Amino acid sequence: MEILRELEKIIEGCGVFEYGVIAPKRVSFMQEVRAMCEVNSCGTYGTRWICPPGIGSIQECRERCLEYQTMLVFTGKYELEDSFDYEGMIEGIDRFKKMVRMIDKAVNPLLTTYLLLGNEGCDRCETCTYPVSPCRFPQRVHPPIESMGIMVSELAKQIGIKYINGKNTITYFGALLF
Ligand code: SF4
């Protein structure tokens, strides 16, 4: 697939660590992942349209992903001083978010329709409109991959890329569906 090779080159150029391809119909969408979001360890549950419950039910998220034929999954790997390096983790999230936005900019002219998943709690607006009125930028947001109900560790196994990349590193996952 010519377009796939082109997109792979783009994400390589944007600095992804690893990537792999899977058909969305082979991905498992699990209610138990939603339960992990509900614990709200990231603090964004119920505060943004791109996070649960605003993103929709697991079934709705699955149907949204199944509108696409190909899922190009990618990772960003970032160094930490030690396993308690919270600042390093936040810095990694920020760098990953920038990379996802760079990918968005680069693939936008090539694809008529796509869904780009990242790992961010959206910060595009000073105050999110959730739940009062619709999202201001539905075409520009990058919902966290977990918000779809995808168990990233399982996904990594399926496509043959690493979920963990060694001591004192943190790995974040994103995906381009097209
Ligand atoms: S783009 Fe704005 S309205 Fe939409 S989810 Fe992000 S912060 Fe909320």
Backbone and ligand atoms as CSV (ligand in chain L), in Angstrom:
chain,resi,resn,atom,element,x,y,z
A,1,MET,N,N,0.859,-1.192,0.000
A,1,MET,CA,C,0.000,0.000,0.000
A,1,MET,C,C,0.897,1.245,0.000
A,2,GLU,N,N,0.823,1.962,-1.096
A,2,GLU,CA,C,1.695,3.135,-1.288
A,2,GLU,C,C,1.538,4.180,-0.182
A,3,ILE,N,N,0.263,4.477,0.157
A,3,ILE,CA,C,-0.003,5.511,1.157
A,3,ILE,C,C,0.547,5.109,2.530
A,4,LEU,N,N,0.476,3.813,2.848
A,4,LEU,CA,C,0.997,3.341,4.139
A,4,LEU,C,C,2.494,3.619,4.236
A,5,ARG,N,N,3.213,3.306,3.177
A,5,ARG,CA,C,4.668,3.530,3.183
A,5,ARG,C,C,4.966,5.023,3.375
A,6,GLU,N,N,4.156,5.838,2.724
A,6,GLU,CA,C,4.330,7.288,2.815
A,6,GLU,C,C,4.097,7.774,4.264
A,7,LEU,N,N,3.044,7.222,4.874
A,7,LEU,CA,C,2.715,7.612,6.254
A,7,LEU,C,C,3.779,7.100,7.225
A,8,GLU,N,N,4.300,5.909,6.961
A,8,GLU,CA,C,5.374,5.372,7.812
A,8,GLU,C,C,6.594,6.284,7.762
A,9,LYS,N,N,6.903,6.752,6.566
A,9,LYS,CA,C,8.054,7.653,6.413
A,9,LYS,C,C,7.822,8.937,7.200
A,10,ILE,N,N,6.582,9.433,7.149
A,10,ILE,CA,C,6.257,10.672,7.865
A,10,ILE,C,C,6.432,10.486,9.363
A,11,ILE,N,N,5.901,9.399,9.906
A,11,ILE,CA,C,6.003,9.244,11.365
A,11,ILE,C,C,7.453,8.975,11.783
A,12,GLU,N,N,8.199,8.292,10.924
A,12,GLU,CA,C,9.638,8.112,11.212
A,12,GLU,C,C,10.300,9.487,11.298
A,13,GLY,N,N,9.972,10.336,10.342
A,13,GLY,CA,C,10.554,11.688,10.302
A,13,GLY,C,C,10.149,12.536,11.497
A,14,CYS,N,N,9.001,12.229,12.078
A,14,CYS,CA,C,8.528,12.992,13.250
A,14,CYS,C,C,9.155,12.463,14.547
A,15,GLY,N,N,9.900,11.368,14.447
A,15,GLY,CA,C,10.653,10.906,15.618
A,15,GLY,C,C,10.009,9.794,16.432
A,16,VAL,N,N,9.097,8.998,15.819
A,16,VAL,CA,C,8.522,7.911,16.612
A,16,VAL,C,C,9.613,6.885,16.925
A,17,PHE,N,N,9.421,6.155,18.023
A,17,PHE,CA,C,10.413,5.151,18.426
A,17,PHE,C,C,10.190,3.836,17.678
A,18,GLU,N,N,8.962,3.322,17.750
A,18,GLU,CA,C,8.606,2.093,17.035
A,18,GLU,C,C,7.218,2.269,16.437
A,19,TYR,N,N,6.887,1.450,15.463
A,19,TYR,CA,C,5.525,1.457,14.940
A,19,TYR,C,C,5.169,0.098,14.353
A,20,GLY,N,N,3.884,-0.108,14.169
A,20,GLY,CA,C,3.393,-1.350,13.592
A,20,GLY,C,C,1.976,-1.134,13.082
A,21,VAL,N,N,1.506,-2.079,12.296
A,21,VAL,CA,C,0.212,-1.909,11.638
A,21,VAL,C,C,-0.735,-3.040,12.017
A,22,ILE,N,N,-2.007,-2.699,12.186
A,22,ILE,CA,C,-3.031,-3.696,12.473
A,22,ILE,C,C,-4.359,-3.206,11.875
A,23,ALA,N,N,-5.211,-4.139,11.526
A,23,ALA,CA,C,-6.560,-3.765,11.071
A,23,ALA,C,C,-7.398,-3.456,12.310
A,24,PRO,N,N,-8.109,-2.350,12.349
A,24,PRO,CA,C,-8.914,-2.016,13.544
A,24,PRO,C,C,-9.866,-3.138,13.956
A,25,LYS,N,N,-10.339,-3.925,12.985
A,25,LYS,CA,C,-11.270,-5.013,13.345
A,25,LYS,C,C,-10.597,-6.093,14.193
A,26,ARG,N,N,-9.258,-6.106,14.240
A,26,ARG,CA,C,-8.534,-7.092,15.067
A,26,ARG,C,C,-8.240,-6.566,16.470
A,27,VAL,N,N,-8.559,-5.306,16.701
A,27,VAL,CA,C,-8.249,-4.688,18.007
A,27,VAL,C,C,-9.377,-4.978,18.988
A,28,SER,N,N,-9.004,-5.245,20.258
A,28,SER,CA,C,-10.021,-5.472,21.300
A,28,SER,C,C,-10.337,-4.146,21.993
A,29,PHE,N,N,-11.608,-3.882,22.143
A,29,PHE,CA,C,-12.069,-2.679,22.849
A,29,PHE,C,C,-12.717,-3.171,24.147
A,30,MET,N,N,-12.110,-2.809,25.273
A,30,MET,CA,C,-12.481,-3.468,26.532
A,30,MET,C,C,-13.077,-2.515,27.560
A,31,GLN,N,N,-14.148,-2.967,28.169
A,31,GLN,CA,C,-14.786,-2.193,29.225
A,31,GLN,C,C,-13.833,-2.011,30.419
A,32,GLU,N,N,-12.961,-3.010,30.643
A,32,GLU,CA,C,-12.049,-2.911,31.802
A,32,GLU,C,C,-11.062,-1.745,31.660
A,33,VAL,N,N,-10.766,-1.365,30.422
A,33,VAL,CA,C,-9.880,-0.197,30.235
A,33,VAL,C,C,-10.626,1.074,30.659
A,34,ARG,N,N,-11.922,1.099,30.370
A,34,ARG,CA,C,-12.749,2.233,30.786
A,34,ARG,C,C,-12.759,2.342,32.317
A,35,ALA,N,N,-12.773,1.187,32.965
A,35,ALA,CA,C,-12.750,1.176,34.433
A,35,ALA,C,C,-11.447,1.795,34.942
A,36,MET,N,N,-10.355,1.592,34.195
A,36,MET,CA,C,-9.064,2.187,34.586
A,36,MET,C,C,-9.132,3.711,34.456
A,37,CYS,N,N,-9.845,4.199,33.423
A,37,CYS,CA,C,-10.013,5.657,33.262
A,37,CYS,C,C,-10.825,6.227,34.429
A,38,GLU,N,N,-11.814,5.474,34.855
A,38,GLU,CA,C,-12.711,5.964,35.914
A,38,GLU,C,C,-11.974,6.197,37.236
A,39,VAL,N,N,-10.863,5.506,37.419
A,39,VAL,CA,C,-10.044,5.726,38.626
A,39,VAL,C,C,-9.503,7.165,38.633
A,40,ASN,N,N,-9.370,7.722,37.441
A,40,ASN,CA,C,-8.992,9.126,37.243
A,40,ASN,C,C,-7.613,9.485,37.794
A,41,SER,N,N,-6.640,8.613,37.570
A,41,SER,CA,C,-5.289,8.930,38.050
A,41,SER,C,C,-4.677,10.093,37.265
A,42,CYS,N,N,-5.145,10.347,36.047
A,42,CYS,CA,C,-4.603,11.470,35.261
A,42,CYS,C,C,-5.357,12.769,35.563
A,43,GLY,N,N,-6.500,12.664,36.212
A,43,GLY,CA,C,-7.246,13.872,36.607
A,43,GLY,C,C,-8.084,14.492,35.507
A,44,THR,N,N,-8.197,13.834,34.330
A,44,THR,CA,C,-8.973,14.448,33.243
A,44,THR,C,C,-10.297,13.731,32.983
A,45,TYR,N,N,-10.559,12.657,33.721
A,45,TYR,CA,C,-11.830,11.940,33.536
A,45,TYR,C,C,-12.994,12.912,33.781
A,46,GLY,N,N,-13.924,12.944,32.827
A,46,GLY,CA,C,-15.115,13.780,32.996
A,46,GLY,C,C,-14.851,15.273,32.925
A,47,THR,N,N,-13.711,15.657,32.327
A,47,THR,CA,C,-13.413,17.092,32.229
A,47,THR,C,C,-13.225,17.557,30.780
A,48,ARG,N,N,-13.118,16.607,29.839
A,48,ARG,CA,C,-12.855,16.935,28.438
A,48,ARG,C,C,-13.734,16.071,27.535
A,49,TRP,N,N,-14.029,16.579,26.354
A,49,TRP,CA,C,-14.781,15.784,25.377
A,49,TRP,C,C,-13.982,14.581,24.904
A,50,ILE,N,N,-12.660,14.660,24.929
A,50,ILE,CA,C,-11.868,13.546,24.381
A,50,ILE,C,C,-11.602,12.456,25.406
A,51,CYS,N,N,-12.052,12.648,26.647
A,51,CYS,CA,C,-11.872,11.628,27.685
A,51,CYS,C,C,-13.235,11.045,28.055
A,52,PRO,N,N,-13.257,9.832,28.633
A,52,PRO,CA,C,-14.531,9.297,29.088
A,52,PRO,C,C,-15.109,10.173,30.196
A,53,PRO,N,N,-16.405,10.250,30.350
A,53,PRO,CA,C,-17.393,9.582,29.512
A,53,PRO,C,C,-17.752,10.376,28.255
A,54,GLY,N,N,-17.220,11.598,28.107
A,54,GLY,CA,C,-17.593,12.460,26.979
A,54,GLY,C,C,-17.262,11.857,25.619
A,55,ILE,N,N,-16.220,11.033,25.547
A,55,ILE,CA,C,-15.802,10.452,24.269
A,55,ILE,C,C,-16.826,9.440,23.724
A,56,GLY,N,N,-17.693,8.948,24.611
A,56,GLY,CA,C,-18.712,7.977,24.177
A,56,GLY,C,C,-18.462,6.609,24.794
A,57,SER,N,N,-19.420,5.714,24.594
A,57,SER,CA,C,-19.306,4.366,25.162
A,57,SER,C,C,-18.222,3.579,24.431
A,58,ILE,N,N,-17.800,2.474,25.012
A,58,ILE,CA,C,-16.803,1.610,24.363
A,58,ILE,C,C,-17.314,1.172,22.984
A,59,GLN,N,N,-18.592,0.848,22.913
A,59,GLN,CA,C,-19.173,0.411,21.639
A,59,GLN,C,C,-19.108,1.542,20.604
A,60,GLU,N,N,-19.420,2.756,21.045
A,60,GLU,CA,C,-19.359,3.903,20.112
A,60,GLU,C,C,-17.918,4.153,19.659
A,61,CYS,N,N,-16.974,4.029,20.586
A,61,CYS,CA,C,-15.560,4.228,20.232
A,61,CYS,C,C,-15.107,3.164,19.239
A,62,ARG,N,N,-15.533,1.920,19.477
A,62,ARG,CA,C,-15.176,0.819,18.578
A,62,ARG,C,C,-15.722,1.098,17.171
A,63,GLU,N,N,-16.985,1.494,17.123
A,63,GLU,CA,C,-17.602,1.765,15.816
A,63,GLU,C,C,-16.874,2.900,15.097
A,64,ARG,N,N,-16.460,3.867,15.860
A,64,ARG,CA,C,-15.726,4.999,15.274
A,64,ARG,C,C,-14.403,4.510,14.664
A,65,CYS,N,N,-13.713,3.638,15.379
A,65,CYS,CA,C,-12.433,3.117,14.873
A,65,CYS,C,C,-12.639,2.195,13.678
A,66,LEU,N,N,-13.748,1.462,13.674
A,66,LEU,CA,C,-14.003,0.524,12.572
A,66,LEU,C,C,-14.408,1.224,11.277
A,67,GLU,N,N,-14.548,2.533,11.338
A,67,GLU,CA,C,-14.791,3.282,10.093
A,67,GLU,C,C,-13.536,3.310,9.227
A,68,TYR,N,N,-12.395,2.923,9.822
A,68,TYR,CA,C,-11.117,2.983,9.105
A,68,TYR,C,C,-10.585,1.568,8.863
A,69,GLN,N,N,-9.765,1.436,7.820
A,69,GLN,CA,C,-9.275,0.096,7.458
A,69,GLN,C,C,-7.946,-0.255,8.112
A,70,THR,N,N,-7.148,0.777,8.378
A,70,THR,CA,C,-5.776,0.526,8.833
A,70,THR,C,C,-5.471,1.365,10.071
A,71,MET,N,N,-4.749,0.749,11.005
A,71,MET,CA,C,-4.344,1.464,12.217
A,71,MET,C,C,-2.817,1.389,12.296
A,72,LEU,N,N,-2.219,2.532,12.187
A,72,LEU,CA,C,-0.760,2.620,12.280
A,72,LEU,C,C,-0.441,3.053,13.712
A,73,VAL,N,N,0.026,2.104,14.507
A,73,VAL,CA,C,0.290,2.359,15.930
A,73,VAL,C,C,1.750,2.789,16.076
A,74,PHE,N,N,2.004,3.780,16.904
A,74,PHE,CA,C,3.383,4.249,17.072
A,74,PHE,C,C,3.664,4.582,18.536
A,75,THR,N,N,4.932,4.612,18.882
A,75,THR,CA,C,5.312,4.938,20.263
A,75,THR,C,C,6.348,6.063,20.300
A,76,GLY,N,N,6.417,6.701,21.455
A,76,GLY,CA,C,7.494,7.636,21.768
A,76,GLY,C,C,8.152,7.121,23.036
A,77,LYS,N,N,9.464,7.080,23.051
A,77,LYS,CA,C,10.188,6.589,24.234
A,77,LYS,C,C,11.009,7.733,24.829
A,78,TYR,N,N,10.923,7.913,26.148
A,78,TYR,CA,C,11.586,9.053,26.799
A,78,TYR,C,C,12.355,8.575,28.029
A,79,GLU,N,N,13.517,9.189,28.240
A,79,GLU,CA,C,14.387,8.806,29.359
A,79,GLU,C,C,13.899,9.442,30.661
A,80,LEU,N,N,14.059,8.714,31.767
A,80,LEU,CA,C,13.746,9.233,33.102
A,80,LEU,C,C,15.005,9.154,33.957
A,81,GLU,N,N,15.079,9.989,34.987
A,81,GLU,CA,C,16.242,9.886,35.885
A,81,GLU,C,C,16.157,8.605,36.709
A,82,ASP,N,N,14.941,8.298,37.171
A,82,ASP,CA,C,14.673,7.038,37.872
A,82,ASP,C,C,13.176,6.767,37.759
A,83,SER,N,N,12.719,5.666,38.358
A,83,SER,CA,C,11.313,5.293,38.161
A,83,SER,C,C,10.338,6.210,38.905
A,84,PHE,N,N,10.872,7.139,39.737
A,84,PHE,CA,C,10.001,8.096,40.443
A,84,PHE,C,C,10.056,9.484,39.808
A,85,ASP,N,N,10.678,9.579,38.666
A,85,ASP,CA,C,10.901,10.880,38.022
A,85,ASP,C,C,9.596,11.400,37.388
A,86,TYR,N,N,8.740,11.959,38.237
A,86,TYR,CA,C,7.435,12.441,37.785
A,86,TYR,C,C,7.585,13.575,36.764
A,87,GLU,N,N,8.542,14.480,37.042
A,87,GLU,CA,C,8.766,15.600,36.102
A,87,GLU,C,C,9.173,15.085,34.729
A,88,GLY,N,N,10.014,14.048,34.723
A,88,GLY,CA,C,10.445,13.443,33.458
A,88,GLY,C,C,9.265,12.839,32.701
A,89,MET,N,N,8.325,12.258,33.463
A,89,MET,CA,C,7.144,11.663,32.821
A,89,MET,C,C,6.286,12.752,32.192
A,90,ILE,N,N,6.129,13.863,32.923
A,90,ILE,CA,C,5.329,14.983,32.400
A,90,ILE,C,C,6.008,15.578,31.162
A,91,GLU,N,N,7.327,15.691,31.242
A,91,GLU,CA,C,8.075,16.219,30.088
A,91,GLU,C,C,7.908,15.286,28.879
A,92,GLY,N,N,7.909,13.960,29.164
A,92,GLY,CA,C,7.696,12.971,28.096
A,92,GLY,C,C,6.317,13.125,27.464
A,93,ILE,N,N,5.304,13.328,28.307
A,93,ILE,CA,C,3.937,13.512,27.789
A,93,ILE,C,C,3.906,14.725,26.872
A,94,ASP,N,N,4.566,15.790,27.311
A,94,ASP,CA,C,4.579,17.026,26.532
A,94,ASP,C,C,5.280,16.816,25.179
A,95,ARG,N,N,6.401,16.105,25.216
A,95,ARG,CA,C,7.138,15.856,23.963
A,95,ARG,C,C,6.327,14.955,23.031
A,96,PHE,N,N,5.643,13.974,23.623
A,96,PHE,CA,C,4.822,13.079,22.810
A,96,PHE,C,C,3.661,13.849,22.167
A,97,LYS,N,N,3.052,14.723,22.970
A,97,LYS,CA,C,1.938,15.534,22.463
A,97,LYS,C,C,2.399,16.379,21.263
A,98,LYS,N,N,3.574,16.977,21.388
A,98,LYS,CA,C,4.111,17.800,20.287
A,98,LYS,C,C,4.340,16.932,19.047
A,99,MET,N,N,4.838,15.701,19.275
A,99,MET,CA,C,5.096,14.813,18.137
A,99,MET,C,C,3.784,14.439,17.440
A,100,VAL,N,N,2.739,14.163,18.232
A,100,VAL,CA,C,1.440,13.801,17.641
A,100,VAL,C,C,0.907,14.978,16.817
A,101,ARG,N,N,1.088,16.177,17.329
A,101,ARG,CA,C,0.604,17.351,16.581
A,101,ARG,C,C,1.406,17.556,15.294
A,102,MET,N,N,2.690,17.210,15.365
A,102,MET,CA,C,3.542,17.316,14.170
A,102,MET,C,C,3.073,16.290,13.126
A,103,ILE,N,N,2.738,15.083,13.602
A,103,ILE,CA,C,2.243,14.038,12.699
A,103,ILE,C,C,0.932,14.508,12.061
A,104,ASP,N,N,0.068,15.096,12.868
A,104,ASP,CA,C,-1.224,15.577,12.366
A,104,ASP,C,C,-1.013,16.562,11.209
A,105,LYS,N,N,-0.132,17.507,11.443
A,105,LYS,CA,C,0.135,18.530,10.431
A,105,LYS,C,C,0.665,17.899,9.135
A,106,ALA,N,N,1.516,16.889,9.304
A,106,ALA,CA,C,2.156,16.283,8.133
A,106,ALA,C,C,1.210,15.375,7.351
A,107,VAL,N,N,0.315,14.665,8.046
A,107,VAL,CA,C,-0.548,13.716,7.316
A,107,VAL,C,C,-1.817,14.384,6.783
A,108,ASN,N,N,-2.165,15.513,7.364
A,108,ASN,CA,C,-3.420,16.180,6.996
A,108,ASN,C,C,-3.587,16.400,5.486
A,109,PRO,N,N,-2.556,16.862,4.778
A,109,PRO,CA,C,-2.758,17.078,3.336
A,109,PRO,C,C,-2.899,15.784,2.538
A,110,LEU,N,N,-2.520,14.637,3.125
A,110,LEU,CA,C,-2.525,13.380,2.381
A,110,LEU,C,C,-3.799,12.561,2.542
A,111,LEU,N,N,-4.530,12.808,3.641
A,111,LEU,CA,C,-5.675,11.948,3.962
A,111,LEU,C,C,-6.963,12.758,3.982
A,112,THR,N,N,-7.992,12.229,3.342
A,112,THR,CA,C,-9.269,12.959,3.361
A,112,THR,C,C,-9.962,12.772,4.708
A,113,THR,N,N,-9.816,11.566,5.276
A,113,THR,CA,C,-10.418,11.335,6.584
A,113,THR,C,C,-9.516,10.429,7.413
A,114,TYR,N,N,-9.353,10.755,8.668
A,114,TYR,CA,C,-8.503,9.955,9.554
A,114,TYR,C,C,-8.827,10.292,11.001
A,115,LEU,N,N,-8.349,9.416,11.885
A,115,LEU,CA,C,-8.500,9.632,13.324
A,115,LEU,C,C,-7.126,9.447,13.935
A,116,LEU,N,N,-6.664,10.469,14.634
A,116,LEU,CA,C,-5.336,10.401,15.241
A,116,LEU,C,C,-5.494,10.355,16.759
A,117,LEU,N,N,-5.000,9.274,17.343
A,117,LEU,CA,C,-5.098,9.090,18.791
A,117,LEU,C,C,-3.747,9.370,19.435
A,118,GLY,N,N,-3.775,10.041,20.573
A,118,GLY,CA,C,-2.534,10.331,21.288
A,118,GLY,C,C,-2.629,9.841,22.718
A,119,ASN,N,N,-2.124,10.631,23.650
A,119,ASN,CA,C,-2.285,10.243,25.051
A,119,ASN,C,C,-2.531,11.466,25.924
A,120,GLU,N,N,-3.068,12.519,25.297
A,120,GLU,CA,C,-3.187,13.764,26.050
A,120,GLU,C,C,-4.596,14.002,26.602
A,121,GLY,N,N,-4.673,14.736,27.701
A,121,GLY,CA,C,-5.917,15.326,28.136
A,121,GLY,C,C,-5.929,16.685,27.449
A,122,CYS,N,N,-6.860,16.930,26.575
A,122,CYS,CA,C,-6.819,18.065,25.644
A,122,CYS,C,C,-6.622,19.410,26.358
A,123,ASP,N,N,-5.699,20.226,25.820
A,123,ASP,CA,C,-5.485,21.549,26.411
A,123,ASP,C,C,-5.629,22.654,25.360
A,124,ARG,N,N,-6.416,22.369,24.320
A,124,ARG,CA,C,-6.562,23.361,23.246
A,124,ARG,C,C,-7.304,24.614,23.704
A,125,CYS,N,N,-8.277,24.441,24.581
A,125,CYS,CA,C,-9.050,25.599,25.046
A,125,CYS,C,C,-8.685,25.883,26.504
A,126,GLU,N,N,-8.753,27.141,26.862
A,126,GLU,CA,C,-8.466,27.502,28.255
A,126,GLU,C,C,-9.441,26.764,29.174
A,127,THR,N,N,-10.726,26.772,28.761
A,127,THR,CA,C,-11.734,26.014,29.500
A,127,THR,C,C,-12.485,25.134,28.511
A,128,CYS,N,N,-12.506,23.846,28.778
A,128,CYS,CA,C,-13.223,22.914,27.892
A,128,CYS,C,C,-14.721,23.185,27.999
A,129,THR,N,N,-15.402,23.008,26.889
A,129,THR,CA,C,-16.855,23.231,26.863
A,129,THR,C,C,-17.636,22.079,27.504
A,130,TYR,N,N,-16.927,20.964,27.795
A,130,TYR,CA,C,-17.594,19.784,28.357
A,130,TYR,C,C,-18.217,20.098,29.704
A,131,PRO,N,N,-19.435,19.685,30.003
A,131,PRO,CA,C,-20.382,18.967,29.154
A,131,PRO,C,C,-21.473,19.879,28.607
A,132,VAL,N,N,-21.242,21.183,28.672
A,132,VAL,CA,C,-22.309,22.155,28.399
A,132,VAL,C,C,-22.619,22.305,26.910
A,133,SER,N,N,-21.570,22.427,26.096
A,133,SER,CA,C,-21.799,22.597,24.656
A,133,SER,C,C,-20.746,21.785,23.892
A,134,PRO,N,N,-20.968,21.529,22.579
A,134,PRO,CA,C,-20.067,20.648,21.834
A,134,PRO,C,C,-18.616,21.135,21.807
A,135,CYS,N,N,-17.725,20.185,21.527
A,135,CYS,CA,C,-16.284,20.481,21.411
A,135,CYS,C,C,-16.075,21.561,20.354
A,136,ARG,N,N,-15.198,22.504,20.648
A,136,ARG,CA,C,-14.942,23.601,19.697
A,136,ARG,C,C,-14.150,23.127,18.478
A,137,PHE,N,N,-13.294,22.116,18.647
A,137,PHE,CA,C,-12.404,21.695,17.552
A,137,PHE,C,C,-12.426,20.178,17.351
A,138,PRO,N,N,-13.597,19.616,17.041
A,138,PRO,CA,C,-13.677,18.142,16.960
A,138,PRO,C,C,-12.740,17.527,15.922
A,139,GLN,N,N,-12.373,18.275,14.898
A,139,GLN,CA,C,-11.473,17.728,13.867
A,139,GLN,C,C,-10.008,17.840,14.253
A,140,ARG,N,N,-9.720,18.550,15.317
A,140,ARG,CA,C,-8.308,18.793,15.639
A,140,ARG,C,C,-7.848,18.114,16.919
A,141,VAL,N,N,-8.755,17.432,17.599
A,141,VAL,CA,C,-8.378,16.835,18.883
A,141,VAL,C,C,-7.799,15.426,18.676
A,142,HIS,N,N,-6.998,14.985,19.636
A,142,HIS,CA,C,-6.359,13.670,19.577
A,142,HIS,C,C,-6.698,12.897,20.845
A,143,PRO,N,N,-7.817,12.178,20.823
A,143,PRO,CA,C,-8.219,11.454,22.036
A,143,PRO,C,C,-7.141,10.464,22.489
A,144,PRO,N,N,-7.011,10.270,23.781
A,144,PRO,CA,C,-6.052,9.264,24.257
A,144,PRO,C,C,-6.454,7.880,23.745
A,145,ILE,N,N,-5.478,7.091,23.369
A,145,ILE,CA,C,-5.749,5.757,22.813
A,145,ILE,C,C,-6.521,4.904,23.823
A,146,GLU,N,N,-6.217,5.100,25.111
A,146,GLU,CA,C,-6.925,4.324,26.149
A,146,GLU,C,C,-8.386,4.753,26.273
A,147,SER,N,N,-8.685,5.997,25.906
A,147,SER,CA,C,-10.069,6.462,26.041
A,147,SER,C,C,-11.011,5.678,25.131
A,148,MET,N,N,-10.444,5.029,24.104
A,148,MET,CA,C,-11.236,4.205,23.181
A,148,MET,C,C,-11.526,2.830,23.778
A,149,GLY,N,N,-10.872,2.527,24.901
A,149,GLY,CA,C,-11.042,1.197,25.501
A,149,GLY,C,C,-10.001,0.212,24.996
A,150,ILE,N,N,-8.909,0.726,24.457
A,150,ILE,CA,C,-7.861,-0.151,23.915
A,150,ILE,C,C,-6.815,-0.426,24.998
A,151,MET,N,N,-6.554,-1.716,25.245
A,151,MET,CA,C,-5.513,-2.109,26.199
A,151,MET,C,C,-4.182,-2.076,25.450
A,152,VAL,N,N,-3.383,-1.051,25.735
A,152,VAL,CA,C,-2.190,-0.805,24.934
A,152,VAL,C,C,-1.174,-1.953,25.035
A,153,SER,N,N,-1.074,-2.561,26.218
A,153,SER,CA,C,-0.106,-3.660,26.375
A,153,SER,C,C,-0.472,-4.823,25.436
A,154,GLU,N,N,-1.759,-5.099,25.291
A,154,GLU,CA,C,-2.223,-6.168,24.398
A,154,GLU,C,C,-1.971,-5.800,22.944
A,155,LEU,N,N,-2.270,-4.537,22.631
A,155,LEU,CA,C,-2.082,-4.047,21.265
A,155,LEU,C,C,-0.611,-4.174,20.854
A,156,ALA,N,N,0.281,-3.799,21.773
A,156,ALA,CA,C,1.725,-3.875,21.491
A,156,ALA,C,C,2.116,-5.313,21.156
A,157,LYS,N,N,1.594,-6.260,21.937
A,157,LYS,CA,C,1.890,-7.679,21.697
A,157,LYS,C,C,1.399,-8.097,20.312
A,158,GLN,N,N,0.180,-7.676,19.983
A,158,GLN,CA,C,-0.417,-8.082,18.702
A,158,GLN,C,C,0.412,-7.630,17.507
A,159,ILE,N,N,0.964,-6.418,17.611
A,159,ILE,CA,C,1.678,-5.899,16.435
A,159,ILE,C,C,3.193,-6.075,16.541
A,160,GLY,N,N,3.653,-6.637,17.686
A,160,GLY,CA,C,5.077,-6.951,17.808
A,160,GLY,C,C,5.971,-5.766,18.102
A,161,ILE,N,N,5.449,-4.791,18.865
A,161,ILE,CA,C,6.336,-3.723,19.342
A,161,ILE,C,C,6.338,-3.741,20.873
A,162,LYS,N,N,7.314,-3.049,21.473
A,162,LYS,CA,C,7.479,-3.168,22.926
A,162,LYS,C,C,6.577,-2.196,23.692
A,163,TYR,N,N,6.015,-2.719,24.770
A,163,TYR,CA,C,5.180,-1.892,25.657
A,163,TYR,C,C,6.069,-1.144,26.650
A,164,ILE,N,N,7.115,-1.825,27.101
A,164,ILE,CA,C,8.079,-1.229,28.036
A,164,ILE,C,C,9.446,-1.291,27.359
A,165,ASN,N,N,10.212,-0.232,27.493
A,165,ASN,CA,C,11.484,-0.155,26.779
A,165,ASN,C,C,12.693,-0.010,27.687
A,166,GLY,N,N,12.640,-0.695,28.823
A,166,GLY,CA,C,13.818,-0.747,29.687
A,166,GLY,C,C,13.734,0.178,30.882
A,167,LYS,N,N,14.679,-0.041,31.788
A,167,LYS,CA,C,14.745,0.705,33.046
A,167,LYS,C,C,14.876,2.203,32.780
A,168,ASN,N,N,14.217,2.976,33.629
A,168,ASN,CA,C,14.311,4.437,33.552
A,168,ASN,C,C,13.923,5.014,32.185
A,169,THR,N,N,12.901,4.429,31.631
A,169,THR,CA,C,12.309,5.010,30.410
A,169,THR,C,C,10.795,4.954,30.561
A,170,ILE,N,N,10.136,5.797,29.799
A,170,ILE,CA,C,8.675,5.740,29.732
A,170,ILE,C,C,8.284,5.742,28.256
A,171,THR,N,N,7.277,4.948,27.936
A,171,THR,CA,C,6.846,4.810,26.538
A,171,THR,C,C,5.378,5.215,26.424
A,172,TYR,N,N,5.074,6.066,25.473
A,172,TYR,CA,C,3.693,6.474,25.225
A,172,TYR,C,C,3.260,5.979,23.847
A,173,PHE,N,N,1.959,5.707,23.733
A,173,PHE,CA,C,1.402,5.139,22.509
A,173,PHE,C,C,0.417,6.087,21.826
A,174,GLY,N,N,0.439,6.073,20.523
A,174,GLY,CA,C,-0.562,6.792,19.726
A,174,GLY,C,C,-0.905,5.936,18.506
A,175,ALA,N,N,-1.863,6.367,17.723
A,175,ALA,CA,C,-2.244,5.598,16.535
A,175,ALA,C,C,-2.913,6.502,15.503
A,176,LEU,N,N,-2.622,6.210,14.262
A,176,LEU,CA,C,-3.264,6.906,13.146
A,176,LEU,C,C,-4.166,5.901,12.443
A,177,LEU,N,N,-5.472,6.201,12.434
A,177,LEU,CA,C,-6.414,5.323,11.725
A,177,LEU,C,C,-6.825,6.021,10.442
A,178,PHE,N,N,-6.770,5.265,9.344
A,178,PHE,CA,C,-7.100,5.880,8.059
A,178,PHE,C,C,-7.705,4.837,7.130
L,1,SF4,S1,S,-10.795,21.224,21.822
L,1,SF4,FE1,FE,-11.517,22.486,23.534
L,1,SF4,S2,S,-13.687,21.901,23.724
L,1,SF4,FE2,FE,-12.703,20.258,22.522
L,1,SF4,S3,S,-12.061,18.716,24.042
L,1,SF4,FE3,FE,-10.324,20.086,23.723
L,1,SF4,S4,S,-10.486,21.607,25.383
L,1,SF4,FE4,FE,-12.518,20.599,25.150
